[in-house]
Amino acid sequence: MCLGIPMQVIEMTGTHAALCEGMGEQKSIDMSLVGEQPVGAWLVTFLGAAREVIGAQEALQITDALQAVDNIMQGDEHSVDKLFADIIERGPQLPPHLQEQLNKE
């Protein structure tokens, strides 16, 4: 299974490369698909290449979800709820088209 990993640009190292940090490590990331980004920009990276520019909040949510999966794989299911606090606190939400149908009833 392959996962997109959130990483933050530390410095651009060329037109198509950046030194990025995320999940406790630094890597050189190919920036060809997203173009040059400012220091501090958050990216979703996959197989050593940036695929999408994202906001800091989304990067945190993805990182928390990946940490939760790792915790579960290590047998620590007790610390998972705090990593999904944004989901647990808001409760279930229907997609707009289903909510519309429910409102008609």
C-alpha angles and dihedrals in degrees: 000000000000123000135193109243122207112234133173124225111247096175140341108245097187141338092290104025139064137182105238136182131209142133090022099305142086123227140171106248128200108236098188095114098047102029128223113336132192122256108274096033115137121228138184105231128195126181092349097311133100110242103175141007111234138177125261093252093054090047090054092049092050091046091050091050091050090048090051091053090049091049091052091048088053091052096255104123093152096077096051100090094064090052090057096042092129090060098038094050096049099046125212120328127197121225111259095255092054093043088053091054091048091051090054092057 
